[in-house]
Amino acid sequence: MLTYGDKMKAETKEFLLAEYSHLRSEIQDAVRQVPANEKWALTISGVFWAWLGSDLSRAEHLQIVVWIPTVIVLVLFCDGVR
């Protein structure tokens, strides 16, 4: 026969197992999302470079803009390597 203390321990164990399962599924979802984020970052970077390459006269006035896609890609991939 379970006493009140034993019942609480069983309930706590069930709660902790359910919480672990939920947190594990959240982490797995986040890990699955990483390749999609990288794909979109590279796509947007490519579109930006294509736009910039098509109008080089404007790029001369905004030289810092040329480095934005490079910095974004480096930050995203260096963060993913760790």
Secondary structure, 3 states (H helix, E strand, C coil): CCCHHHHHHHHHHHHHHHHHHHHHHHHHHHHHHHHHHHHHHHHHHHHHHHHHHHCHHHHCCCCCHHHHHHHHHHHHHHHHHC
